[in-house]
Amino acid sequence: MDGHDDRATMDAEQFGKRIPSGLGVNLLCRDVLSETGFCRDVLGARLIRGDEHFAALEILGSLFLLHADHTYRDHEFRGVFEGEMIRGRGIELRVYGLDPDSAEDRAGRAGAVVLSGSVDKPHGLRECHIVDAEGYVWVPSVAC
């Protein structure tokens, strides 16, 4: 395999048809490019395709999407970006298999908020909590 991901050059319809079965996560963002940078630089995500409106990323083999707020102007979620709802409230995005100490270090260098530093938890995981600029809480963790 040459490392080329043909999904990067597909049109939107072809890309959608190639998304594998399973749970999907789509985050609404004020700034897709900034969120893409956070995911790449702090979480080690690989950008499959993206622009200021949309991004498809992969972390440790899991695909997730980012959509700009304006792509939801006629959608029931419009309250999120109109200030009626709090973005990211009540959700943790857990990235199993991502070293929390390294992610915490990268988050600090990137200016992201480290809600709680890396620590071994009683449930058998070492984890930290990082809040991105969109308000989403990311929890990189590994078995300890």
Contacts in CASP RR format, 6 or more apart in sequence:
PFRMAT RR
TARGET T0000
AUTHOR 0000-0000-0000
METHOD contacts of the structure
MODEL  1
MDGHDDRATMDAEQFGKRIPSGLGVNLLCRDVLSETGFCRDVLGARLIRG
DEHFAALEILGSLFLLHADHTYRDHEFRGVFEGEMIRGRGIELRVYGLDP
DSAEDRAGRAGAVVLSGSVDKPHGLRECHIVDAEGYVWVPSVAC
5 48 0 8 1.000
7 15 0 8 1.000
7 18 0 8 1.000
7 48 0 8 1.000
7 49 0 8 1.000
7 56 0 8 1.000
8 48 0 8 1.000
8 49 0 8 1.000
9 49 0 8 1.000
10 18 0 8 1.000
10 49 0 8 1.000
15 49 0 8 1.000
15 56 0 8 1.000
19 63 0 8 1.000
20 63 0 8 1.000
24 63 0 8 1.000
24 64 0 8 1.000
24 65 0 8 1.000
25 64 0 8 1.000
25 65 0 8 1.000
25 93 0 8 1.000
26 64 0 8 1.000
26 65 0 8 1.000
26 66 0 8 1.000
26 67 0 8 1.000
27 35 0 8 1.000
27 64 0 8 1.000
27 65 0 8 1.000
27 66 0 8 1.000
27 67 0 8 1.000
27 134 0 8 1.000
27 136 0 8 1.000
28 67 0 8 1.000
28 68 0 8 1.000
28 69 0 8 1.000
28 72 0 8 1.000
28 77 0 8 1.000
28 80 0 8 1.000
28 81 0 8 1.000
28 87 0 8 1.000
28 134 0 8 1.000
29 35 0 8 1.000
29 66 0 8 1.000
29 67 0 8 1.000
29 68 0 8 1.000
29 69 0 8 1.000
29 134 0 8 1.000
30 68 0 8 1.000
30 69 0 8 1.000
30 81 0 8 1.000
30 133 0 8 1.000
30 134 0 8 1.000
31 68 0 8 1.000
31 133 0 8 1.000
31 134 0 8 1.000
32 50 0 8 1.000
32 51 0 8 1.000
32 52 0 8 1.000
32 53 0 8 1.000
32 54 0 8 1.000
32 55 0 8 1.000
32 66 0 8 1.000
32 67 0 8 1.000
32 68 0 8 1.000
33 51 0 8 1.000
33 52 0 8 1.000
34 133 0 8 1.000
35 55 0 8 1.000
35 66 0 8 1.000
35 132 0 8 1.000
35 133 0 8 1.000
35 134 0 8 1.000
36 45 0 8 1.000
36 47 0 8 1.000
36 50 0 8 1.000
36 55 0 8 1.000
36 57 0 8 1.000
36 66 0 8 1.000
38 110 0 8 1.000
38 112 0 8 1.000
38 132 0 8 1.000
38 133 0 8 1.000
39 45 0 8 1.000
39 57 0 8 1.000
39 59 0 8 1.000
39 66 0 8 1.000
39 132 0 8 1.000
40 46 0 8 1.000
40 47 0 8 1.000
40 57 0 8 1.000
41 106 0 8 1.000
41 110 0 8 1.000
42 103 0 8 1.000
42 106 0 8 1.000
42 107 0 8 1.000
42 110 0 8 1.000
42 112 0 8 1.000
42 130 0 8 1.000
42 132 0 8 1.000
42 138 0 8 1.000
43 59 0 8 1.000
43 95 0 8 1.000
43 98 0 8 1.000
43 103 0 8 1.000
43 138 0 8 1.000
43 140 0 8 1.000
44 59 0 8 1.000
44 98 0 8 1.000
45 57 0 8 1.000
45 58 0 8 1.000
45 59 0 8 1.000
46 57 0 8 1.000
46 58 0 8 1.000
46 59 0 8 1.000
47 55 0 8 1.000
47 56 0 8 1.000
47 57 0 8 1.000
48 56 0 8 1.000
48 57 0 8 1.000
48 58 0 8 1.000
48 63 0 8 1.000
49 55 0 8 1.000
49 56 0 8 1.000
50 56 0 8 1.000
52 68 0 8 1.000
53 67 0 8 1.000
53 68 0 8 1.000
53 70 0 8 1.000
53 71 0 8 1.000
54 65 0 8 1.000
54 66 0 8 1.000
54 67 0 8 1.000
54 68 0 8 1.000
54 71 0 8 1.000
55 65 0 8 1.000
55 66 0 8 1.000
56 63 0 8 1.000
56 64 0 8 1.000
56 65 0 8 1.000
57 63 0 8 1.000
57 64 0 8 1.000
57 65 0 8 1.000
57 66 0 8 1.000
58 64 0 8 1.000
59 95 0 8 1.000
59 98 0 8 1.000
60 95 0 8 1.000
60 96 0 8 1.000
60 97 0 8 1.000
60 98 0 8 1.000
69 80 0 8 1.000
69 81 0 8 1.000
72 78 0 8 1.000
72 80 0 8 1.000
72 81 0 8 1.000
77 85 0 8 1.000
79 85 0 8 1.000
80 86 0 8 1.000
80 87 0 8 1.000
81 87 0 8 1.000
87 134 0 8 1.000
87 135 0 8 1.000
87 136 0 8 1.000
88 134 0 8 1.000
88 135 0 8 1.000
88 136 0 8 1.000
88 137 0 8 1.000
90 137 0 8 1.000
91 136 0 8 1.000
91 137 0 8 1.000
92 129 0 8 1.000
92 137 0 8 1.000
92 138 0 8 1.000
92 139 0 8 1.000
93 136 0 8 1.000
93 137 0 8 1.000
93 138 0 8 1.000
93 139 0 8 1.000
94 138 0 8 1.000
94 139 0 8 1.000
94 141 0 8 1.000
95 103 0 8 1.000
95 138 0 8 1.000
95 139 0 8 1.000
95 140 0 8 1.000
95 141 0 8 1.000
96 141 0 8 1.000
96 142 0 8 1.000
97 140 0 8 1.000
97 141 0 8 1.000
97 142 0 8 1.000
98 140 0 8 1.000
98 141 0 8 1.000
98 142 0 8 1.000
99 140 0 8 1.000
99 142 0 8 1.000
100 117 0 8 1.000
100 118 0 8 1.000
100 126 0 8 1.000
100 127 0 8 1.000
100 128 0 8 1.000
100 139 0 8 1.000
100 140 0 8 1.000
100 141 0 8 1.000
100 142 0 8 1.000
101 118 0 8 1.000
101 126 0 8 1.000
101 128 0 8 1.000
103 128 0 8 1.000
103 130 0 8 1.000
103 138 0 8 1.000
103 140 0 8 1.000
104 114 0 8 1.000
104 117 0 8 1.000
104 118 0 8 1.000
104 128 0 8 1.000
104 130 0 8 1.000
104 140 0 8 1.000
107 113 0 8 1.000
107 114 0 8 1.000
107 130 0 8 1.000
108 114 0 8 1.000
112 130 0 8 1.000
112 131 0 8 1.000
112 132 0 8 1.000
112 133 0 8 1.000
113 130 0 8 1.000
113 131 0 8 1.000
114 128 0 8 1.000
114 129 0 8 1.000
114 130 0 8 1.000
114 131 0 8 1.000
115 128 0 8 1.000
115 129 0 8 1.000
115 130 0 8 1.000
115 131 0 8 1.000
115 137 0 8 1.000
116 128 0 8 1.000
116 129 0 8 1.000
117 128 0 8 1.000
117 129 0 8 1.000
118 126 0 8 1.000
118 127 0 8 1.000
118 128 0 8 1.000
119 126 0 8 1.000
119 127 0 8 1.000
119 128 0 8 1.000
120 126 0 8 1.000
120 144 0 8 1.000
121 127 0 8 1.000
121 144 0 8 1.000
124 143 0 8 1.000
124 144 0 8 1.000
125 141 0 8 1.000
125 142 0 8 1.000
125 143 0 8 1.000
125 144 0 8 1.000
126 141 0 8 1.000
126 142 0 8 1.000
126 143 0 8 1.000
126 144 0 8 1.000
127 139 0 8 1.000
127 140 0 8 1.000
127 141 0 8 1.000
127 142 0 8 1.000
128 139 0 8 1.000
128 140 0 8 1.000
128 141 0 8 1.000
129 137 0 8 1.000
129 138 0 8 1.000
129 139 0 8 1.000
130 137 0 8 1.000
130 138 0 8 1.000
130 139 0 8 1.000
130 140 0 8 1.000
131 137 0 8 1.000
131 138 0 8 1.000
132 138 0 8 1.000
END
